[in-house]
Amino acid sequence: MSRILLNQNDNNIYLEVDNCWYRYDTTSHPLGEGAMGIVYHGFRCDNNEQVAIKLIRPEFWNNIHIRNRCKLEGTIRLNHPNIIRMIG
């Protein structure tokens, strides 16, 4: 289960995934964009580890097929130095 927290005192959006909090700045430029999503530079809150946060484009929020595909991507566990670690 994931949660999102918005803080009116800063520009960050906070995301909880697997009992760990991550954040990204809503005013930052995306690292990249694809057909279904946008990737932002983010940080793990407890140790400031850099992460990439992929968000589904707003026009797909209600598309169950795309949401399920993104959930599936989050379950893939690949371990390679040139592949970003996915967190479901």
C-alpha positions in Angstrom: 0.0 0.0 0.0 1.3 3.4 -0.9 0.5 6.8 0.5 1.0 10.4 -0.8 1.6 13.4 1.5 1.4 17.0 0.3 3.0 19.7 2.4 1.9 23.3 1.8 5.1 24.6 3.4 7.4 23.3 0.6 7.3 22.2 -3.0 7.8 18.5 -2.2 5.5 15.6 -2.7 6.1 12.7 -0.3 5.5 9.1 -1.2 5.4 6.1 1.1 6.2 2.8 -0.5 6.9 -0.3 1.6 7.1 1.7 4.8 9.8 4.0 3.4 9.2 7.6 2.5 10.5 9.3 -0.7 10.2 12.9 -1.9 10.5 14.9 -5.1 10.3 18.6 -5.8 7.2 19.5 -7.9 9.1 22.5 -9.3 12.0 20.5 -10.7 12.3 19.6 -14.4 11.6 15.9 -15.2 14.5 13.6 -15.9 12.6 12.1 -18.8 9.2 11.5 -20.2 7.7 8.5 -22.0 4.3 7.7 -23.5 2.8 6.7 -20.2 4.8 8.5 -17.5 7.1 11.2 -16.3 10.3 10.5 -14.3 11.5 12.9 -11.6 14.7 13.1 -9.6 13.8 12.3 -6.0 15.3 11.3 -2.7 14.7 8.7 0.0 13.8 10.7 3.1 15.7 8.8 5.8 19.1 8.8 4.1 18.8 11.2 1.2 19.6 8.4 -1.3 18.9 9.6 -4.9 16.1 7.9 -6.6 14.1 8.2 -9.8 10.3 8.5 -9.3 8.1 7.5 -12.2 4.6 8.9 -12.2 1.7 8.0 -14.5 0.6 10.9 -16.7 -2.6 12.4 -15.4 -4.6 11.4 -18.5 -4.0 7.8 -17.6 -4.9 7.9 -13.9 -8.2 6.3 -14.6 -7.0 3.7 -17.2 -7.0 0.4 -15.3 -4.8 -1.3 -18.0 -2.0 1.3 -17.7 -2.2 1.3 -13.9 -1.9 -2.5 -13.8 1.1 -2.3 -16.1 2.8 0.2 -13.9 2.1 -1.9 -10.8 3.6 -4.9 -12.7 6.8 -2.9 -13.5 7.1 -2.1 -9.8 7.2 -5.7 -8.9 10.1 -6.6 -11.2 13.3 -7.1 -9.2 16.4 -6.8 -11.4 19.8 -6.5 -9.8 22.3 -4.9 -12.2 24.5 -1.8 -11.7 23.1 -0.2 -15.0 19.4 -0.7 -14.1 17.5 1.4 -11.7 16.1 -0.6 -8.8 12.3 -0.7 -8.9 10.3 -0.1 -5.7 6.7 -1.3 -5.9 
